[in-house]
Amino acid sequence: MKQFLFFGYLILLTALLPESAARAAGQSMGRLIQSTTFEEDYQALVYLGLTETPVSGEENPKQAFENVRCSAVRIFGNGYYGSGSIYEMKEDEIIIATNRHVLRDFDEESYVTFSNGRCEGGRVIGCAKKADVGFLSVPTGNIPCEELLGFRNVRRRQEAYEEAEKNTGFFMIDLTGDAHGEAYLEGKVLDKRKYLTDYDMEMLYGDCRALPGMSGSGIFDFCGNYIGMLSGGTNQGEIAGVPLPEIEREYRLLVCGN
């Protein structure tokens, strides 16, 4: 029997009317340029629900990778490390989704590294009782808003997961998976709902190589939709991922409280 292994080691410029026309009309002109702060821009993005990663209209792995890399994070906890994804961006906190086993040693000395290299501490919101899923909260208070504007949360679409039939292509990324930096790994779906005894539940089962430290990495289709989360892999090049519907269920329970 194959054994699955854990891989856990705007500025807005507004002109109301041309200055020459205003002078001709004898009007007194105030400042024609109205600017916003980075803080106001970030608040507007959150309020308008514009914090999701862009998505390609058709399959384009290279573009999809560029679109989603700003949502990837690395998690360091008491000598262990893993990966995760920005699941939701709020005004005062960033919610990170990762594996439960990645968070087992997360404490006050642990931290999250974002795609731009910024490191911040956080707290564990909660972990699922059965699924290999957990959530972190990272306060935004210490992160400059111009940096927050460079992050995005993953695009979660149930229909994208449901359309992931056998042989659908996917990719995973790891920000610092090896000595050469970023790792980008492509694979294909073998079964989006396969019961695996190692997890005692249905998992997203795929043909793909995984690297140490990639536990918690997002699994994305070639348009950039988040369809699951890597939990483990085998030496035979198979991976097991938590399906998006299960992650969503745990998110509503653990984070939203419903």
Secondary structure, 3 states (H helix, E strand, C coil): CCCCEECCCCCCCCCCCCHHHHHHCCCCCCCCCCCCCHHHHHHHHHHHCCCECCCCCCCCHHHHHHHHHHHEEEEEECCEEEEEEEEEECCCEEEEEECCHHHCCCCCCCEEECCCCCEECCEEEEECCCCCCEEEEEECCCCCHHHHCCCCECCECHHHHHCCCCCCEEEEEEEEEECCEEEEEEEEEEEEEEEECCCCEEEEEEECCCCCCCCCCEEEECCCCEEEEEEEECCCCEEEEEEHHHHHHHHHHHCCCC
